[in-house]
Amino acid sequence: MPEKVLIIDDDIDTLRLVGLMLQHQGYEITAASSGEQGVAKAESERPDVILLDVMMPDMDGYEVARRLRKDPRTRSTPILMFTAKSQLEDKVTGFEVGADDYLTKPTSPARLQSHVRQLLEHARERQAAVAAAADRGRAIAVLAAFDGLGVSTLAANLAAALRVGSQAEVILAELTPGKGTLGVDLGTPNPRALSDLLAAPADEITPERVRAALLPHSSGLRLLPSSATPGDAALLGRSEQFEALFDGLASLCDYIVLDLGSALSAGTEKILPLCQGWIVVVEASPNAIAGTRHLIDGVTDLGIDPAMITVVMNNRRPHNTQLPWAMAQERLGHPIAATLSAAPELMAAAARRQLPAVVAMPDAVTSQQIMGIAEKILASEKTA
């Protein structure tokens, strides 16, 4: 089936000439003579690539590109701006509004065809990557600005809640070598498997070796806890090993919950962009909020959309020592999606049974709050 090219240009001669040129190369051509018509055709006909003029009377090409990039149906469709506007600032604006390529009129048929072919090849590569990712587990990263804010507790309970809610294979990986706590909490004290993996050459961290390192747990989870040996913290800088480990984990399950602690290390920075969900834990204290703002900026600098970062407020202290929720959110400058009630007795009782609280006492208020976070993750998976 020929690939479809949509040409949006108010110049009828350009529509006819470019259309015939590309048609002779085997492409299916559809055309629109205005911005409004172009947006409608892009949404209804789903072309493989769009050639877009800038200077059109009713809606210029910049606005057309903005609208196409806001629509999930056309968000990833390659756009080649094909226009007489040749100034550098025009090109910069084109790329800012979402164009993938920019070509100045007039141009030779060979050059136009080359640009269209390259865009289509890149689109096919992206589609292949998306298809490959669909066969991998969905990774949820949990992290905080400082130690002691409850990252490990939330990660363990979120993993258990995903297991309960989906009945799927879930791996809980504590990627904080040298600072491990999950092993003690869940009955596997001071394990060495993660440290041994990260100490190995990256090409030796195969899915089979990762599978062998996982520990079964009575909650139904498979665990990869960190050691508590302080010297193992040096392994946080082994970025190639972290990436290989992530690839192995993603091939072995439906969901991975990654406890990343509080370190934006070379290793965690390597795998954060590979995740599909990001949960940042904060408490309503001025220091934690200030640190969390910097953390969100750091995660965003890795190319992650800040709108995709879920902030969870963990109330571990009495309310009269904390900022009010509205004030905390205002200072943070980011929506707080969920709040966890203080429940030290619940967590202590669950730890004595070496179980996540959502398994040990599923009806407790905090357990239900964490189940609510998991339900949103599962619901977003269905609608994605």
DOTI-425152 format. One record per atom (N, C-alpha, C): residue in one letter; x, y, z. Coordinates in pm, whole numbers, plus 50000, padded with zeros to 5 digits. Last residue first. Example, Ala and Ser with C-alpha at 12.3 -4.5 7.8 and 13.67 -1.06 7.14 Angstrom:
S512854977550708S513674989450714S512905000350787A513194943150780A512304955050780A513204967050780
! end
This chain:
A495655042152679A496805047052603A496725042652456T493695031652833T493285042252741T494415047352654K495005012752987K493905008352901K493525018752797E496815028553127E497325018253037E496235013952939S495165042953292S495855050153186S496445040353084A494345022653468A493355028953380A494035036253264L496735017453602L496125006953522L495105012653424I497065042253730I498085037153639I497495026553546K494795042953889K494975053153786K496015048753684E495295021254059E494145020753968E494265031153857A497475030954205A497655019654113A496505018854013I496175050754355I497255054554263I497465043554160G494425034354503G493885044354411G494935049054311M496165020254662M495415012954559M494835022654456I496865041054829I497875035954736I497205027654626Q494455043754966Q494985055254891Q496025050554789Q494235018855088Q493265022554986Q493755034454903S496355021255271S496375010755169S495425014055056T495355041755430T496535044255347T496685033555239V493125028355551V492965040555470V494145042655377A492894992555517A493365004555586A493295016655492D492334969855376D491214978955404D491644991655476P494634953955357P494164960955238P493064971155265M497094945555517M495874952055566M495254960455454A498964931355356A498734927655495A497424933055549V498814944355109V498544929955116V498194926055258V499424970255163V498224967855082V497864953055077A501844968155303A500624970955378A499374967955296P503944940455211P503454954055189P502114956055259L505404920155473L504484921755361L504244936555335Q506454911255716Q507284911255595Q506424911255468R505204915355947R504734903655871R505504902055740R506444938556021R506614926756107R506174914056037A505484955355821A506894951455818A507134939255906A502844958855909A503094951855783A504534946955775A503324973456143A502674960356152A502904952256025A504464996456032A505244988256124A504654974156136M502355006355882M503565002155813M504434993355903L500475011656089L500155002555979L501424997355913E501835030556243E501485017556302E501185007256195P502085052356065P503285045256112P502965031556173A500565068155867A500145054955917A501365047155966A499185096955726A500205091655816A499725078555876S497865093355395S497695096355537S498825090155618L498955107055096L498925095155179L498825099155325T497555121754810T498075123754945T497925110855023A498115130654467A497575121754570A498255124854703A499085151154305A498045142254254A497395133654361I499775183654303I499945172054391I498765162654363P501195202654036P500025196354100P500425184654189H503685226754120H503345214554044H502145208054113G504765244954290G504565248854152G504255237154062L505355244154560L505975234254473L505875238354327R503755264154661R505205265654670R505925255954576E501235252654607E501595265554549E503115267454551Q501315229554763Q501215228354618Q501625241454549A501445240855018A502515232054972A502495231054820M499005254155031M500245261955035M501415253654983A497255232455023A497195242554918A498475250754914W498005218055263W498125212055129W498175222655020P499955235955508P498665231855450P498865227155306L503015221755633L502315232255561L500955227155516Q503175205555960Q503305205755814Q502595217955755T502595202256218T503995205356189T504235206856039N499985194556238N500305207956287N501785211556268H499935167956147H499505178756057H499925192556106P502815147756221P501545153956261P501205165956173R504255130655932R504355137856058R502985143556097R503955120255684R504555111355784R504575117555922N502315121755409N502195128355540N502705118755648N503425125155101N503425114955205N503435121955341M502115133354798M502505138854927M502335128055034V503265127554479V502495121554588V503015127454719V503125137654147V503645140754280V502695135054385T503975125353839T502955124753944T503595127354080I504745138553531I505305135453663I504195136253768M503755147853298M503665133453319M504215129153455A504355174353285A502945170953305A502755156053331P507045174653216P506685176653357P505225173153386D508365150253009D507315160353016D506915162453162I511825145953001I510535140553047I509555152053064G514405153252947G513475152052834G512125146552872L515925158453161L516225145853092L515275143552975D514805180453277D515985182553193D516395169953118T512935168453444T512475174853320T513645177153224V514585160953653V513925150553574V513455156353441G515315186653746G516335177253697G515745166253613D512845197053824D513605203753717D514655194253659I512315179154030I511435179253912I512125186253795L514395187054206L514345173454151L513475172954026H513685213154272H514935210754199H514945196854135R511305207354407R511285216054289R512535213954205T512315192554619T511515185754517T511375194354391G513565211654777G514365201254713G513615194354600A511275226054859A512335232654782A513205222454708I509905205854998I509295211954880I510345218854794A511675200355208A511335189755113A510745195654986N511695225355340N512915219855283N512625209255178P508945228955421P509615238255329P510855232455263S506885199655399S507805208055476S508545217155378A505105178355323A504705192455325A505575200655420E507035156155112E506255159055232E506065174055241V506965135954813V507315148154884V506565148355016V507915116154541V507365116554676V507865129154746V507045112054210V507945119154300V507245120554435I506875089253957I506225093454080I507265099654171W506375083553624W507335089453718W506565094553839G506245060153354G505585067253463G506625071853564Q507825047653172Q506545052953123Q505765060353231C511435050453123C510215046853197C508975052653131L513615060353001L513085047852946L511785043653014P514525082353142P513795084753017P513205072252954L515765067753364L514535075553382L513825078353250I518195055553300I516975047753284I515695055953302K520175075153331K520135067253208K518795060353189E519825084353585E519525093553475E519455086153342T520755062453729T519315065153729T518945074953618G523565064153666G522765052353636G521275055353629A524345089153756A524515085953614A523665073953576S521705098653989S523055094453954S523145092153804L519915112854179L519905114154034L521335111353987A518805096454461A520005100054387A519715100954238S516875086654629S516965101154617S518135105654531G515205057954502G515715065354616G515755080254590L514055043154309L515285050154272L515835058654386D512385015254257D512695023754372D514055030054342L510285007754002L511685010354031L511805019954149V508224982953902V508264994753988V509704996254035I507094970553601I508264971653688I508084984153771Y504784948153452Y505044960953520Y506324959653602D505134924153317D504174933953265D504394947753324C508444910253249C507214912253327C506304922153256L510864908753117L510494897453204L509144899053271S511954929952987S511584918452904S510964907152984A512644947853180A511494951053097A511044939353011L515014936453284L513794936653364L512554938653277G516784941253065G516474927653111G515204927053191D516774969053053D516304961252937D515954947052978F517914974753306F516544978953274F515994970853158L520494964253268L519614958553370L518164962153341A521424981653071A521294967353041A520374960453140E521385005553221E520555004253100E520354989653063F523214999553423F521835002653458F520935000953336Q525534996353270Q524984984753342Q523534987253382E525915022253183E525675011753084E525074999353150S526375035753431S525175038653351S524895027753248R527425034153719R527625024953606R526405025453514G527115048753951G527655055653834G527785046853711L526315032154154L525305040954096L525815048053970L528405019154272L527855012954152L526785021654085A528925031354509A529745035254394A529205029654264A527415018154696A526845030354637A527665035254518D528804998054815D528134994854689D527515007054623G529665006955062G530585008154950G529935005254815P527524999955242P527725013755195P528615015055072T525294974655198T526724976655215T527104990355159A522774966155158A522934977155253A524414979855281S521604958854823S522374955954943S522394968155033S518224958954696S519594963854702S520284959054828P516104933554543P516454943354646P517914947554636L514004925054334L515434927054317L515854937754417L511274901754338L512034912554398L513474912754349R507994896654229R509384892254219R510254904254255L504954892354420L505934900254348L507214892154326G503424877454584G503244875254441G504204883354356S503984878954848S503004888554797S502674886254650S506114861854890S504764856854920S503664866254874H508404863454615H507934868054745H506504863454765P511454853854447P510004853154464P509604857454604L514014874354320L513584866154433L512064865754440L516244874654041L514984878754104L514574868854213A518434864453910A518684872754029A517414876254104A517484851853686A518044843453793A518284851353921R516824873953530R515764865053581R516274856653698V519384883253466V518494891453549V517394882853610R520244862553304R520954865153429R520114873753523E518404864853097E518484852353172E519174854453305P518934890452994P517644887653060P517684874853143T522374898553090T521364893352997T520034891453069I524974913453127I523714914853202I522584911253108E527204913752974E526924901153045E525624901853126D527534938652878D527074928552782D526824915052846A528534952653101A527154954853059A526654943852965P530354933453345P530314940753218P528884941553167A529194936653692A529574928853574A529664937753450A528164951753890A529614950753886A530114943453762L525454948153866L525994961153828L527524961053821L525234921553964L524864924953827L525534937953783D526074924654229D526834915854140D526504918853994S524054941354324S525434946154321S526284937654228L521854923654303L521884936154227L523314941254215A522604902254483A522404899954341A522484912754258R522884903354757R524024907754677R523744907554527P520814914055037P521084905754919P522214911754835N520054920255321N521354923055258N521664914155138P517264898455375P518264907955425P519554908055346T514334895355293T515514890855219T516694899955255G511954905455407G512444892255446G513584886855363L511074930755364L510324920055298L510964906255317D512804947255510D511354948655527D510584936755473V515324939055412V514974936955552V513464937255570G515034947155141G515394933355176G515014930055319L514544974255145L513444965155112L513764950855151T516834988655185T515974986455302T514884976155273G520094997455066G518904989055061G518164987855192K522235012554987K521245018855074K519985010355088G523834999054810G524465004854929G523505010955027P521895007154527P522944998854589P523635006254702T519035010854448T519795019854535T520895011954604L516725000354311L517985003554243L518785014054321E514714975854363E515244986554448E516644990054395A511984965054186A513444965954183A513894978254262L509484943254150L509854954654234L511374954754243I507474932253885I508804931753949I509004944554029V504614914053811V505144926853857V506494924353925E502284900253595E503624898553650E504194912253686A498854906953699A499924905653602A501244903153673Q496634913753836Q496994899453835Q498064896653730S495894939953875S496024935153737S496194920053727G495704945454149G494734951154056G494764945453918V497864931854266V496494928654306V495494933354201R499984944754133R499834930154125R498404926054159L499594970754215L499504967654072L499314952654051A500084967054489A498754971454444A498564968754295A502784960354487A501804950454534A500404954054487A503814984854393A504034972454317A503014961854357L503005001454603L502485003754468L502654991254382N504514991054813N503064990154818N502424992554682A507124996754724A506724983054756A505204981454755A506995024954692A507315016154578A506855001954605L506435033954953L505455036054846L505725026654730T508795025355083T507485020855129T506435022355020S510765039354939S510755024654939S509405019054982V510045066554994V510075061154858V509965046054858G509915081655230G508975070655211G508955064755071L511825100055288L510485105255257L509485094155224G514465092155327G513575092655442G512195098055415D516465113255115D516185100555180D515165102755292F515025137154885F515865133555000F515535119455045A513435138054659A514585147054666A515545143154777A512545105854520A512315117554604A513575125954606L510775081554315L511965088054368L511575100254450V509905055654104V509515062554226V510785068454287A508865047053778A509965051253865A509405058853984I507555020653613I507145032053695I508295035153790A507335005453298A508175008753412A507695021453480R505814978253150R505704992553175R506434995853305G507674954152960G506934958153078G506894973253093R507254951252603R508054952452724R507184956852841D505894952752373D506134939352424D506944939452553A505924979252310A504634973552351A504794959652409A508454983752212A508174987852350A506874981752401A508124975651949A508994967852037A508714970952183A506424995751860A505954981851858A506804973051950V508145017651887V506905017151966V506385002851974A510075010751697A510455011951838A509245011251928A508545011651466A509144998951505A509554999151652Q507945038751464Q506865029051478Q507395015551521R510505049351421R509785052351546R508675042251570E511015039251164E511875035351276E511205037851409R509055052651022R508995038051030R509855033051145A510005078751050A508705075151106A508575060051120H512385077450905H512435080051049H511125076151117E511275073350652E512155063050711E512245064850862L509895097250616L509145084750622L509985073550683L512035115350608L511005116450713L510225103450727Q513375106150379Q514025105450510Q513015106450624R511465111950179R511885098050203R512525096550341V511365139750192V510165131850221V510545117450256H514005145850116H513515149850247H512275141750287S514055135349854S514985130349955S514495133650095Q512145150649723Q511895136349738Q512795130349846L513475175449732L512175173649798L511915158849825R515705169249573R515875173149713R514585171449791A514545163549324A515345153249393A515505156549541P513275187649252P512465175649281P513265165249360S514725216149423S514725206249314S513845194449351T512805244649530T513815234449548T513715224449435P512085279349610P511915267149530P513025257149559K511295269549948K510935270149806K511785280949739T513085251750195T512735264650137T512395263149988L512125230450455L512675231250321L512165244050254Y512465213150749Y512145226350693Y512865227450559D511055189150981D512025193150880D511545206150816D509185187251176D510305177951182D511415181751085A507475212151366A507925206851238A509115197551259G506655224151608G506495209751589G506915204151456V507195249651677V505775245951676V505565231251639E509995250351653E509385252151784E507935247751787F510415248351379F510785237051464F510135238151602G509395273951303G508845261551250G509155249551337T511105291351438T509695290851476T509055278051427V513455285751294V513405283051438V511955282051485K512705295051042K512985280751061K512905277051209D512435322051096D511285314551045D511475299651067E515005329151171E513965329551274E512695322251229L516325326750923L516635317451032L515545317351137Q514205329550632Q515005335450740Q515215325250853S512525320350434S513855314450444S514715320150555K509525311950307K510105319550419K511435313050456A508395295250125A509305305350072A509965313350183T508245260550231T507785274250229T508835283550170F507345234350397F507815236650260F507345250550221M507875214650669M507465228150630M508165231550499L506845183350722L507875190450648L507325204150610I506045162950988I505665175350918I506905181350854P504925130451079P506025139151036P505505151250956T502755125551350T502855125651203T503985135051160S502285125951621S503565120451575S503725120151424R499755137651645R500875142751726R502225138151672T497385130651539T498395135951446T499665140551518R495825121151745R495785114151617R496895118551523P496085139151957P496755126151967P496805118651835D496775172551887D495805161851863D496525148351870K498815190551902K497965189152020K496995177352008R499945190651651R500735184951760R499925183451889L498005203651503L498285189551475L499045183151589R498195229551608R496955221651626R497205206751603R500785236851526R500425236551669R499195227851693A500505235751247A501405226351316A501075225451464V498715257251210V498335243651169V499195233451244E500305278151296E499125274651375E498625260751339Y502235277651092Y502635276051231Y501445271851318G500805282750858G501335269350882G501775267051024D497845302850932D499185300450878D499695286650920M494695305250813M495425299750927M496825296450876D493985320850591D493025318750700D493705313950829P496295323550413P495515334950463P494655332150586M499645311650459M498285309150411M497355319150480M502775304150468M502005316350439M500665312850374V503735277450499V503595286450613V502615297750584D502765244550392D503165258150363D502975266850488L503745211850449L502955222850502L503565236350464L503265178450404L504005189850351L503175202150378I503255150650615I502535162850577I503535173150525V502915114850602V503745126750613V502955138750562D500825097150608D502105092750663D503075104250680P497515108750714P498615107050619P499885102250689R494635106050808R495825100550874R496975098150775E492165115850743E492805107050646E494115100850698S491295132050957S490405121750902S491135111550815E493395149151028E492715141451132E491895129951075A494085160150782A495095152950859A494445144150964K491705172950713K492155161250635K493215153150710A491635193250910A490545183450900A490995171050824V493975207450848V493815201250980V492755190350974G493315215950586G494455207250611G494365200150744Q491185233050624Q490955220650549Q492095210750573E492575253150765E491435246150827E491175232850757G494485261550570G494885255650697G493785247550763S493795251150229S493725260450341S494145253450469S493785231250042S494155244649996S494025255250105A495115198750044A494225208250109A494715222250074A495345165149909A495705179349914A494655187449987T497135134449875T495895141349910T496265155849938I498665108149701I498635122349730I497215126749769E500805081149744E499405085149731E499295099649778Y503885077149563Y503145080949683Y501675083749649G505465071849341G504695060849398G503925064249523Q506595092349210Q507495084249292Q506755073149367H504495105449098H505345097749007H506345089049082Q503615119049323Q502805107949272Q503625099149178L505465139249342L505515128449440L504685116349396M504705154449115M506085150349135M506165138349230L502025159949159L502405151349046L503815145849064G502285176549391G501495164349393G501885154749282V503755197849294V504355189049395V503615175849402L501845208149107L503195204449067L503825194549166R499465212649258R499455204149139R500855199049106L500315229349466L499625216749496L499715207249377T501335250749317T502235242649399T501595229249432D498955260249202D500035255449115D501015246749193I497525268449427I497035257049350I498125251449259D498465277249735D498865279549597D498515267149514D497985269649991D496915277149925D497255280449780D498625237150110D499185249250047D498055256449976I499515206950217I498655218050260I499275230950209I499465173950125I500075186850092I499085197750130L500095142650254L499125153650254L499885166650229V500845111350131V501395124550158V500265134850148K500985077250215K500145088850182K500815101850225E502475049250054E502425058550166E501745071450123P500675021849904P501545033649897P501385042650019M500854988150000M500005000050000M500895012450000
! end
